[in-house]
Amino acid sequence: MSLDATHVGSLPRSQDVVDFLFARERGEDYDVAAFDTCMDAAVLDIVGRQKDAGVDIVSDGETSKISYATYVKDRYTGFAGDSPRNAPADLKLYPTFLERLARGGGTPTYSRPQCVGPVASKSHDELNKDIARLKAAMSHHGIGRAFVNAASPGVVSLFLQNAYYQTRERYLQALAEALRDEYRIIIEAGLDLQVDCPDLALSRHMLFHHLSDAEFLEIAARHIEALEYALAGLPRERIRLHICWGNYEGPHVCDIDMAKVFPLLMRAPARYLLFEAANPRHGHEWAVFQERAGEIPDDKVLVPGVVDTTTNFVEHPDLVAQRLGRFTRIVGRDRVIAGSDCGFGTFAGFGAVDPEIAWAKLATLKEGARRVA
């Protein structure tokens, strides 16, 4: 029997969708009814394309969001102005490459306000619209299982930095308090919840590059604690958690090793763990799971990224099967799902992978999952 296939969440958006999102991002007037009609049609199409590619556990592609983390500014109070921009430490080591990326439009820039007041939900109208259009698309295409992405307290604190709360810890707690209703609403709608937590790895070389690894891990542990609070009482078997080191082409020589964040990942309050395992910087770290198999809780399901989301190579399905086989031999076939390293549309209107190639990668992902011995 074939392994199930899923992905991290974001998918390429149509130009009509991107135009609407940027009109809202720039504070321009736009027709709200036309916006909703556009999003409805886009999600219907994107769920159908996932089905055609063989994806078993689908998403709405994060279609209505400008990005996976900064969408919070549109749905919660307390954000204004602009946050300091921190380029990843590895790109600072190679300034000519960073300059080339910026010149070629490879470093997307979006509104990233600071927290300047109490964080609270404006309403859950946009979330409820996302849920309704995803469920409508599922019904239309005969899809039985889907997930919705939501930002973690830690990743919001990474991109929308604190200029209001007395300490980072208080800011994290306020975010956890505000986001917990978003998490609950998703699960109560009958959908799986994916909490996106790049802060557990990416923030090491973006915001905390001046600290030691040990000092960073103490901060990451507090991020986990905030997440545990926000998810308290929700069924772990319906929760996915994604960790990554940044969905961009670059040297990644400053990435913290999986071996160091492994204990935190294993204590994450989620059953499904999504992580990078395909790209050249982290493809070898399947060995960490092999060497520390005894530390993987029995209730965890591994969702390794077995296709890269920063390159236009389409992986051969046999390579996908080989990568998956490494993990099935560690925890068994029933505890592995085929996944992607990250999203294919992390930021609206921006993606290293051509949209049609992204769909080809999802198709080869499923074909590889079928070939696992």
LINKAWO-V665377 format. One line per field, one symbol per residue. phi: phi as a letter, one per 40 degrees, with the letter a starting at -180 (. if undefined). burial: 1 if it has 16 or more other ideal C-beta (glycine too) atoms within 10 Angstrom, else 0. A space follows every 50 residues. Layout:
BEGIN
phi=???
burial=???
END
This chain:
BEGIN
phi=.cccbaacicbdbccccdccccccccgccaccccdccccdcccdcccccc dccgccbbbcgfdcbcacbcddccbbchbagacdcbcdcccccbcccccc ccccgcbcbbcbcccbadcaccabcccccdcccccccccccgccaabbca ccdccccccbccbbccbccccdcccccccccdcccccccgbcbbccbddc bdcdbbbbccccdccccccccccccccdcccdgccccbbbbbbabhcaci cfcbcccddccdcccccdcacbbbacabcccbcccdcccccbdcccdccc bcbccbbcbbbcccdcdccdcccccdccccbgccbbbcbbdaccadbdgb acbddccdccccccdcccccccc
burial=00111111111110001101100110000100001101111111011011 10111111111111111111111111011000100101111000000100 10000010011111100010000001101110111011000010011111 11111111111111100100111111011101101110101111111111 11111111000000011011001111101110010001111111111101 01011101011101100111111111111001101101100000010001 11111111111001101011101111110110001111111111111111 11100011111111111110110
END
